[in-house]
Amino acid sequence: MAAADVFQRHWDLYATRDPQTMLEALKGLPGEVFVERPSMLIAADYLQQVASGQDVGRFHDGARDLYGGTREPRELLDSLIALTGRAAGARMEGALDTARLRSVEARRMLERADESSRGRARESLPHLMIQWGRCREVADADGAIAEYEQSHHLGSITGQAEIARRAAGSLAWLLAERGRLSDARSWLEKAQATERDSPRYDAVLHLTEALIAADELDDDAATEALACIDEGAIGEYWAAHLWVRAMIARGPLAPLIVRHEMAGETERRARPLFDQGANRRYLVRAASALEIELDEPLSPTTPNPEDPVPADVVRQARDLYRAGSHAAARAHARTALAASPSVRDEAAAQLLLAACEFALGGADAAGPAFCRAHALITHERLFHTYRALTTSDLKSLSDLSGLDVPDSLTRPRESFETGTGTNTTGSNPHSASQRHANLDALTRRERELLVLIADGQSFADIADTLFISRNTVKTLTRSLYRKLDVHSRAEAAALARQL
């Protein structure tokens, strides 16, 4: 039993970095350990799958299999691990409601346990909590944020750097996906501050970086972040990965490639894995992004739900708006807004509501709706949301409200893509004196960065040139963009060359 406790204390390090060594040691334990602590069977199965590169969601439920379902584990930890294994297995099979219920049951069991039992399970709790959070996140249920926060906190105070980093990364993604980019950046920095990188679990960090960059219209940075994801490491975030790629797919070929990959990914998976919960929402958003770029409707990868969530209603509103059915689109936008949507969906719904009111002659109603959308988008830097509208409508609403939007989105698309547009200096046509004032606001390091961006260097090359980390480069770049009032590498480079 003392050996079993050693496994618990060192699980975070070895399960992440050297699962094969821990598995071999586990096999050396006497059989009595597996009788007294059935969770060790689940641990062995988990390590076997990690070491062989397989998905690790299908845990072997040692307690149930060993006793034929007639005897439950005696220790709190065994009970929690058994419940968590069942929850994760249900999640991987698409039984999202079962996964959610199992995670809720595990949480309640922990809260009812006495202090002594909780203390003995303390080292394992961060790993279990992150699974509970994932079950709730995928099922679109409440409580995921709290589970990730507690996993990060407990992982940090118990010295388990890998799980603390993983929890912070999962939380950063969840917040970014909902449109809360300012909070997501904070958690992303916490994750990156834990210098214990793990290729197996860092995919969500890079995916979050890519989503934030795509929202800020910095396609180059988004592409670089996606390139950092190790092949095969995307795992359960496959649908989210397709969505981010769809957001930055430009030109005649890239959107088609993503569209065909979406079809392939859904064809090889059981329907419950993509027609409900978070994965469904990601695919709906991916389809919307591709339709805008291809300017044609896509065949739905998932059927229309009987109980649509705000993301579904927003897409329906956008489709109706693009088809010229402004009254119906307006009704859908209002429905989405009445359903307590996320920041991302609320901004899109307000934007579509403004465009439809304007098209129907209601300029008085269009102005306030656009102002609300602009406030949300500007605060969180969700600039990609503007792409839901046609160029002409976006420009009309900008002129009506007197509010600026990124210039790259109000130019005719053909001139933007071919480089023949008249204004390439940034998101606003500043006077020469204003542009020089912005330049004067830059620090010495930001000026150096601007020169290297204009020279076409990648983030990795810039980091090497300036002898700083890539994370520092990205932080400086965000500050640089804000001061220059630009939203992409191309706009920053154009402004630098002009100055």
C-alpha positions as CSV (number, residue, x, y, z in Angstrom):
1,M,0.0,0.0,0.0
2,A,2.9,2.3,0.6
3,A,4.0,1.6,-3.0
4,A,0.5,2.5,-4.2
5,D,0.8,5.8,-2.4
6,V,4.1,6.5,-4.2
7,F,2.3,6.0,-7.5
8,Q,-0.4,8.5,-6.5
9,R,2.2,11.1,-5.6
10,H,4.2,10.8,-8.8
11,W,1.4,10.2,-11.2
12,D,1.4,13.7,-12.6
13,L,5.0,13.5,-13.8
14,Y,5.2,10.0,-15.0
15,A,1.8,9.5,-16.6
16,T,2.6,12.6,-18.8
17,R,6.3,12.1,-19.5
18,D,7.2,8.5,-19.1
19,P,4.0,6.3,-18.9
20,Q,5.8,3.1,-20.0
21,T,8.1,3.2,-17.0
22,M,5.2,3.7,-14.6
23,L,3.3,0.9,-16.3
24,E,6.2,-1.5,-15.8
25,A,6.5,-0.6,-12.2
26,L,2.7,-1.0,-11.7
27,K,2.9,-4.5,-13.1
28,G,5.4,-5.3,-10.4
29,L,3.0,-4.7,-7.6
30,P,1.5,-7.7,-5.8
31,G,-2.0,-8.8,-6.7
32,E,-3.3,-7.8,-3.2
33,V,-2.9,-4.1,-4.2
34,F,-5.4,-4.5,-7.0
35,V,-7.9,-6.2,-4.7
36,E,-7.5,-3.6,-2.0
37,R,-7.4,-0.7,-4.4
38,P,-9.3,-1.5,-7.6
39,S,-8.5,2.0,-9.0
40,M,-5.0,0.7,-9.8
41,L,-6.6,-1.5,-12.5
42,I,-8.0,1.6,-14.1
43,A,-4.6,3.3,-13.7
44,A,-2.9,0.4,-15.5
45,D,-5.4,0.5,-18.4
46,Y,-4.9,4.3,-18.7
47,L,-1.2,4.0,-18.8
48,Q,-1.4,1.2,-21.3
49,Q,-3.4,3.4,-23.7
50,V,-1.2,6.4,-23.2
51,A,2.0,4.4,-23.8
52,S,0.5,3.0,-27.0
53,G,-0.7,6.4,-28.3
54,Q,-4.4,5.5,-28.1
55,D,-7.3,7.7,-27.0
56,V,-7.4,7.6,-23.2
57,G,-11.1,8.2,-22.7
58,R,-12.1,4.6,-22.6
59,F,-11.0,3.7,-19.0
60,H,-11.2,0.1,-17.9
61,D,-13.6,0.1,-15.0
62,G,-11.6,-2.2,-12.7
63,A,-14.0,-1.9,-9.8
64,R,-17.0,-3.0,-11.8
65,D,-15.2,-5.7,-13.9
66,L,-13.3,-7.2,-11.0
67,Y,-16.4,-7.7,-8.8
68,G,-19.0,-8.2,-11.6
69,G,-20.8,-5.1,-10.5
70,T,-21.8,-6.5,-7.2
71,R,-19.2,-4.8,-5.0
72,E,-18.2,-1.2,-5.0
73,P,-14.7,0.1,-4.0
74,R,-14.3,0.8,-0.3
75,E,-12.0,3.8,-0.5
76,L,-13.2,7.3,-1.6
77,L,-10.4,7.5,-4.2
78,D,-11.4,4.2,-5.8
79,S,-15.0,5.2,-6.0
80,L,-14.1,8.6,-7.5
81,I,-11.8,7.0,-10.1
82,A,-14.4,4.4,-11.0
83,L,-17.1,7.1,-11.5
84,T,-14.7,9.3,-13.5
85,G,-13.7,6.4,-15.7
86,R,-17.3,5.7,-16.5
87,A,-17.9,9.4,-17.2
88,A,-14.9,9.6,-19.5
89,G,-15.9,6.4,-21.3
90,A,-19.5,7.7,-21.8
91,R,-18.1,11.0,-23.1
92,M,-15.9,9.3,-25.7
93,E,-18.9,7.3,-26.9
94,G,-21.0,10.4,-27.3
95,A,-23.3,9.6,-24.3
96,L,-22.9,13.2,-23.1
97,D,-25.8,13.2,-20.7
98,T,-24.5,10.1,-19.0
99,A,-21.0,11.6,-18.8
100,R,-22.4,14.7,-17.2
101,L,-24.4,12.8,-14.6
102,R,-21.4,10.7,-13.7
103,S,-19.2,13.7,-13.2
104,V,-21.9,15.4,-11.1
105,E,-22.2,12.2,-9.0
106,A,-18.4,12.1,-8.5
107,R,-18.4,15.8,-7.4
108,R,-21.2,15.2,-4.9
109,M,-19.5,12.1,-3.5
110,L,-16.3,14.2,-2.9
111,E,-18.3,16.9,-1.2
112,R,-20.0,14.4,1.1
113,A,-16.8,12.7,2.1
114,D,-15.1,13.3,5.4
115,E,-11.9,15.4,5.6
116,S,-9.7,12.4,6.2
117,S,-10.9,10.6,3.0
118,R,-10.5,13.8,1.0
119,G,-7.0,14.2,2.3
120,R,-6.0,10.7,1.2
121,A,-7.3,11.4,-2.3
122,R,-5.8,14.9,-2.5
123,E,-3.0,14.2,-5.0
124,S,-5.4,12.5,-7.5
125,L,-8.2,15.1,-7.3
126,P,-6.7,17.6,-9.9
127,H,-6.6,14.8,-12.5
128,L,-10.2,13.8,-11.7
129,M,-11.5,17.4,-11.7
130,I,-10.2,18.1,-15.1
131,Q,-12.1,15.1,-16.4
132,W,-15.3,16.3,-14.7
133,G,-14.8,19.7,-16.3
134,R,-14.2,18.1,-19.7
135,C,-17.4,16.1,-19.4
136,R,-19.4,19.2,-18.5
137,E,-17.7,21.3,-21.2
138,V,-18.4,18.8,-24.0
139,A,-22.0,18.4,-22.8
140,D,-22.5,22.2,-22.7
141,A,-23.4,21.9,-19.0
142,D,-22.7,24.4,-16.2
143,G,-19.8,23.9,-13.9
144,A,-16.9,23.3,-16.3
145,I,-15.2,26.5,-15.5
146,A,-15.3,25.8,-11.7
147,E,-13.9,22.3,-12.2
148,Y,-11.0,23.6,-14.3
149,E,-10.3,26.4,-11.8
150,Q,-10.2,24.0,-8.9
151,S,-8.0,21.5,-10.8
152,H,-5.5,24.3,-11.6
153,H,-5.5,25.5,-8.0
154,L,-5.1,22.1,-6.4
155,G,-2.5,21.1,-9.0
156,S,-0.5,24.2,-8.3
157,I,-0.5,23.8,-4.5
158,T,0.4,20.1,-4.7
159,G,3.3,20.8,-7.0
160,Q,1.7,19.0,-10.0
161,A,2.8,21.3,-12.8
162,E,1.6,19.3,-15.7
163,I,-2.0,19.0,-14.6
164,A,-2.0,22.7,-13.5
165,R,-0.8,23.7,-17.0
166,R,-3.4,21.4,-18.6
167,A,-6.3,22.8,-16.5
168,A,-5.3,26.4,-17.3
169,G,-5.1,25.6,-21.0
170,S,-8.5,23.9,-21.0
171,L,-10.0,26.9,-19.2
172,A,-8.4,29.3,-21.6
173,W,-9.9,27.5,-24.5
174,L,-13.4,27.3,-23.0
175,L,-13.3,31.1,-22.3
176,A,-12.0,31.9,-25.8
177,E,-14.6,29.7,-27.4
178,R,-17.3,31.6,-25.6
179,G,-15.8,34.9,-26.7
180,R,-14.3,36.0,-23.4
181,L,-10.9,36.6,-25.0
182,S,-9.6,38.9,-22.2
183,D,-10.1,36.3,-19.6
184,A,-8.8,33.6,-21.9
185,R,-5.5,35.5,-22.4
186,S,-5.1,35.6,-18.7
187,W,-5.4,31.9,-18.3
188,L,-3.3,31.2,-21.3
189,E,-0.5,33.2,-19.7
190,K,-0.9,31.1,-16.5
191,A,-0.6,28.0,-18.5
192,Q,2.5,29.2,-20.4
193,A,4.1,30.4,-17.1
194,T,4.2,26.7,-16.1
195,E,7.3,25.7,-18.0
196,R,6.5,22.0,-18.2
197,D,5.4,21.6,-21.7
198,S,3.8,18.3,-22.8
199,P,3.2,17.8,-26.5
200,R,0.4,15.3,-25.7
201,Y,-1.7,17.9,-23.8
202,D,-0.4,21.3,-25.2
203,A,-2.6,21.1,-28.3
204,V,-5.3,23.0,-26.6
205,L,-2.9,25.8,-25.7
206,H,-1.9,26.3,-29.4
207,L,-5.5,26.0,-30.4
208,T,-6.5,28.8,-28.0
209,E,-3.7,31.0,-29.4
210,A,-4.9,30.3,-32.9
211,L,-8.5,31.2,-32.1
212,I,-7.5,34.4,-30.4
213,A,-5.4,35.4,-33.4
214,A,-8.1,34.4,-35.9
215,D,-10.6,36.6,-33.9
216,E,-8.2,39.5,-34.1
217,L,-7.8,38.9,-37.9
218,D,-4.2,37.9,-37.6
219,D,-4.3,34.9,-39.9
220,D,-0.5,34.6,-39.9
221,A,-0.3,34.2,-36.2
222,A,-3.2,31.7,-36.2
223,T,-1.5,29.6,-38.8
224,E,1.8,29.6,-36.8
225,A,-0.1,28.5,-33.7
226,L,-1.8,25.7,-35.5
227,A,1.5,24.5,-36.9
228,C,2.8,24.0,-33.4
229,I,0.2,21.2,-32.8
230,D,1.8,17.8,-33.0
231,E,0.2,15.5,-35.5
232,G,-2.2,13.2,-33.7
233,A,-2.3,15.3,-30.5
234,I,-5.5,17.1,-31.2
235,G,-7.6,14.2,-29.8
236,E,-11.1,15.3,-28.6
237,Y,-10.6,18.8,-29.9
238,W,-10.9,17.6,-33.6
239,A,-14.1,19.6,-34.3
240,A,-12.7,22.7,-32.6
241,H,-9.5,22.4,-34.7
242,L,-11.7,22.3,-37.9
243,W,-13.5,25.4,-36.8
244,V,-10.4,27.5,-36.2
245,R,-8.9,26.3,-39.5
246,A,-12.2,27.3,-41.3
247,M,-11.9,30.8,-39.8
248,I,-8.6,31.5,-41.5
249,A,-9.2,29.5,-44.7
250,R,-8.7,32.0,-47.5
251,G,-8.6,31.9,-51.3
252,P,-10.2,29.3,-53.7
253,L,-8.5,26.2,-52.4
254,A,-8.1,26.3,-48.5
255,P,-11.8,26.4,-47.8
256,L,-12.5,23.5,-50.0
257,I,-9.8,21.4,-48.2
258,V,-11.3,22.2,-44.8
259,R,-14.8,21.4,-46.1
260,H,-13.7,17.9,-47.4
261,E,-11.8,17.2,-44.1
262,M,-15.0,18.1,-42.2
263,A,-16.9,15.5,-44.3
264,G,-14.2,12.9,-43.7
265,E,-14.0,13.5,-40.0
266,T,-17.8,13.1,-39.5
267,E,-18.0,10.1,-41.8
268,R,-15.6,8.1,-39.7
269,R,-17.2,8.9,-36.4
270,A,-20.5,7.8,-34.9
271,R,-23.2,10.5,-35.1
272,P,-23.5,11.0,-31.3
273,L,-19.9,12.3,-31.4
274,F,-20.7,15.3,-33.6
275,D,-24.4,16.0,-33.6
276,Q,-24.7,17.3,-30.0
277,G,-22.9,19.4,-27.4
278,A,-19.7,21.4,-28.1
279,N,-18.6,19.4,-31.2
280,R,-21.9,20.2,-32.9
281,R,-21.4,23.9,-32.2
282,Y,-17.9,23.9,-33.5
283,L,-19.0,22.3,-36.8
284,V,-21.9,24.7,-37.1
285,R,-19.4,27.6,-36.8
286,A,-16.9,26.0,-39.1
287,A,-19.6,25.6,-41.8
288,S,-20.7,29.3,-41.3
289,A,-17.1,30.5,-41.8
290,L,-16.6,28.4,-44.9
291,E,-19.9,29.5,-46.4
292,I,-18.8,33.1,-46.1
293,E,-15.5,32.5,-47.8
294,L,-17.0,30.2,-50.5
295,D,-20.1,32.3,-50.9
296,E,-22.2,29.2,-51.2
297,P,-24.3,27.1,-48.7
298,L,-22.9,23.8,-47.4
299,S,-24.7,20.6,-46.8
300,P,-25.2,20.3,-43.0
301,T,-23.0,17.9,-41.3
302,T,-25.5,17.6,-38.5
303,P,-29.4,17.6,-38.6
304,N,-31.3,20.6,-37.4
305,P,-31.8,20.0,-33.6
306,E,-35.2,19.9,-32.0
307,D,-33.9,22.1,-29.3
308,P,-31.5,24.5,-31.0
309,V,-28.9,26.4,-28.9
310,P,-27.9,30.0,-29.7
311,A,-25.1,29.0,-32.1
312,D,-27.7,27.1,-34.2
313,V,-30.1,30.0,-34.2
314,V,-27.4,32.5,-35.1
315,R,-26.4,30.4,-38.1
316,Q,-30.0,30.2,-39.2
317,A,-30.3,34.0,-38.9
318,R,-27.1,34.5,-40.9
319,D,-28.3,32.1,-43.6
320,L,-31.6,33.9,-43.9
321,Y,-29.9,37.3,-43.9
322,R,-27.6,36.2,-46.7
323,A,-30.6,34.9,-48.6
324,G,-32.3,38.3,-48.3
325,S,-35.0,37.1,-45.9
326,H,-34.4,40.0,-43.5
327,A,-37.6,39.8,-41.5
328,A,-37.2,36.1,-40.7
329,A,-33.5,36.7,-40.0
330,R,-34.4,39.5,-37.6
331,A,-36.8,37.1,-35.7
332,H,-34.1,34.5,-35.4
333,A,-31.5,37.0,-34.1
334,R,-34.0,38.1,-31.5
335,T,-34.6,34.5,-30.5
336,A,-30.9,34.0,-30.1
337,L,-30.5,37.1,-27.9
338,A,-33.4,35.9,-25.7
339,A,-31.6,32.6,-24.9
340,S,-28.7,34.1,-22.8
341,P,-26.1,33.4,-25.4
342,S,-22.3,33.5,-24.9
343,V,-20.4,36.8,-25.7
344,R,-19.5,35.4,-29.1
345,D,-23.1,34.5,-30.1
346,E,-24.5,37.7,-28.6
347,A,-22.2,39.8,-30.7
348,A,-23.1,38.0,-33.9
349,A,-26.8,38.1,-33.1
350,Q,-26.7,41.9,-32.4
351,L,-24.7,42.4,-35.6
352,L,-27.3,40.5,-37.7
353,L,-30.2,42.2,-35.9
354,A,-28.6,45.6,-36.9
355,A,-28.1,44.6,-40.5
356,C,-31.7,43.3,-40.8
357,E,-33.2,46.4,-39.1
358,F,-31.2,48.6,-41.5
359,A,-32.4,46.6,-44.6
360,L,-36.0,46.8,-43.4
361,G,-35.8,50.6,-43.1
362,G,-35.4,50.7,-39.4
363,A,-32.3,52.9,-39.1
364,D,-33.4,54.0,-35.6
365,A,-33.3,50.4,-34.4
366,A,-30.2,49.4,-36.4
367,G,-28.0,52.0,-34.8
368,P,-28.3,50.9,-31.2
369,A,-28.0,47.2,-32.1
370,F,-24.8,47.9,-34.0
371,C,-23.5,49.9,-31.1
372,R,-24.1,47.0,-28.8
373,A,-22.4,44.6,-31.2
374,H,-19.5,47.0,-31.7
375,A,-19.0,47.4,-27.9
376,L,-18.8,43.6,-27.4
377,I,-16.6,43.0,-30.4
378,T,-14.2,45.8,-29.6
379,H,-13.9,45.0,-25.9
380,E,-13.0,41.3,-26.6
381,R,-11.4,41.9,-30.0
382,L,-13.8,39.5,-31.7
383,F,-13.2,41.3,-35.1
384,H,-13.8,38.1,-37.1
385,T,-17.5,38.4,-36.1
386,Y,-17.9,41.3,-38.5
387,R,-17.4,38.9,-41.4
388,A,-21.0,37.7,-40.9
389,L,-22.2,40.8,-42.7
390,T,-21.6,41.8,-46.3
391,T,-19.0,44.4,-47.0
392,S,-21.6,47.0,-48.0
393,D,-23.8,46.5,-45.0
394,L,-20.9,46.6,-42.6
395,K,-19.7,49.9,-44.1
396,S,-23.3,51.4,-44.1
397,L,-23.7,50.5,-40.4
398,S,-20.3,51.9,-39.6
399,D,-21.2,55.1,-41.3
400,L,-24.6,55.2,-39.7
401,S,-23.2,54.8,-36.1
402,G,-20.0,56.7,-36.6
403,L,-18.1,53.7,-35.2
404,D,-14.9,52.4,-36.9
405,V,-14.5,48.8,-38.0
406,P,-11.3,47.2,-39.4
407,D,-10.7,48.7,-42.8
408,S,-9.8,45.3,-44.3
409,L,-13.4,44.2,-43.8
410,T,-15.0,47.3,-45.5
411,R,-13.0,47.2,-48.7
412,P,-14.4,45.3,-51.6
413,R,-13.1,41.8,-51.2
414,E,-11.5,41.5,-54.6
415,S,-9.4,44.6,-54.0
416,F,-8.4,43.4,-50.6
417,E,-7.3,40.0,-51.9
418,T,-5.4,41.3,-54.9
419,G,-3.8,44.2,-53.0
420,T,-5.4,46.9,-55.1
421,G,-7.3,48.6,-52.3
422,T,-6.7,52.2,-51.6
423,N,-6.1,52.1,-47.9
424,T,-3.5,49.6,-46.6
425,T,-2.3,51.4,-43.6
426,G,-4.5,49.9,-40.9
427,S,-8.0,49.8,-39.6
428,N,-8.6,53.6,-39.8
429,P,-7.5,56.2,-42.3
430,H,-5.4,58.3,-39.9
431,S,-3.7,61.4,-40.9
432,A,0.1,61.4,-41.2
433,S,0.4,63.2,-37.9
434,Q,-1.8,60.7,-36.1
435,R,0.2,57.8,-37.5
436,H,3.4,59.3,-36.3
437,A,1.9,59.9,-32.9
438,N,1.1,56.2,-32.7
439,L,4.6,55.3,-33.7
440,D,6.0,57.6,-31.0
441,A,3.9,55.6,-28.4
442,L,5.9,52.5,-29.1
443,T,8.6,51.2,-26.8
444,R,12.1,50.5,-28.2
445,R,11.4,46.8,-28.2
446,E,8.1,47.3,-30.0
447,R,9.8,49.4,-32.7
448,E,12.3,46.6,-33.2
449,L,9.5,44.1,-33.5
450,L,7.7,46.3,-36.1
451,V,10.8,46.4,-38.2
452,L,11.1,42.6,-38.2
453,I,7.4,42.1,-38.9
454,A,7.8,44.4,-41.9
455,D,10.8,42.4,-43.0
456,G,8.6,39.3,-43.1
457,Q,10.1,37.3,-40.3
458,S,8.1,34.6,-38.5
459,F,7.5,34.8,-34.8
460,A,10.1,32.0,-34.3
461,D,12.7,34.0,-36.2
462,I,11.8,37.2,-34.3
463,A,12.2,35.4,-31.0
464,D,15.7,34.2,-32.1
465,T,16.7,37.6,-33.4
466,L,15.6,39.5,-30.2
467,F,16.7,36.7,-27.8
468,I,13.2,36.5,-26.3
469,S,10.6,33.7,-26.0
470,R,7.9,33.2,-28.5
471,N,5.3,34.0,-25.8
472,T,7.0,37.4,-25.2
473,V,6.9,38.0,-29.0
474,K,3.1,37.4,-29.0
475,T,2.5,39.6,-26.0
476,L,4.5,42.4,-27.6
477,T,2.7,41.9,-30.9
478,R,-0.7,42.4,-29.2
479,S,0.5,45.6,-27.6
480,L,1.9,46.8,-30.9
481,Y,-1.3,46.1,-32.8
482,R,-3.3,48.0,-30.1
483,K,-1.0,51.1,-30.2
484,L,-1.0,51.2,-34.0
485,D,-4.7,50.4,-34.3
486,V,-4.1,47.5,-36.8
487,H,-5.4,44.0,-36.7
488,S,-3.0,41.8,-38.7
489,R,0.6,41.3,-39.6
490,A,-0.1,42.6,-43.1
491,E,-1.6,45.9,-41.9
492,A,1.3,46.4,-39.4
493,A,3.9,45.8,-42.2
494,A,2.1,48.1,-44.6
495,L,2.0,50.9,-41.9
496,A,5.7,50.3,-41.1
497,R,6.7,50.6,-44.7
498,Q,4.7,53.8,-45.1
499,L,6.2,55.4,-42.0
